[in-house]
Amino acid sequence: MSHSLYLQLATLLVKADLRREEREWKRRVRRSAHEIPCTMPVC
């Protein structure tokens, strides 16, 4: 039983880590988008 608990905990930690990395990546992309001169009218 304790094995599945450790497995669930590991899965939870991995998912949380992936979400955090994705947020940081999106933030980095957003920041670099401001630095690059945009030719689209949306910018």
N, C-alpha and C positions, 0 to 999 in steps of 0.2 A: 504493500500500500504506500509506503513512504517513497518508493521509487517514482510512482506516478506524481506524487506531490512535488518532488524535485524537478520532474519533467515539466510540470505545469509552471513552476516558478521560473525555470530557465526560458520557457517559451514566452512568458510574460515579460521577462527582462529583455529578451531579444526584440520583441515587438516594440517595447517602449524605446529601446535604443534606436531602432529603425525609424520610428516616428520622429525622434529628436534629430537624427541626422538629416532626415528629409526636410524638416523645418529649417535647419541651418543652411542646407543646400539652396532652398528656395530663397532664403534671405540673402545669400551670397549672390544668387542670380539676379535678384531684384536690385541689389546694390550695383552690380556690374552693368546692369541695363541702363542705369542713370549715367554711368561714365561713358558708355558708348553713344555717340551721337546717333539719334534715331531718325530715319528718313520717313517713317510712317506717320501719317497725320494723327494717329491715335496718341503718339507720344507728344 
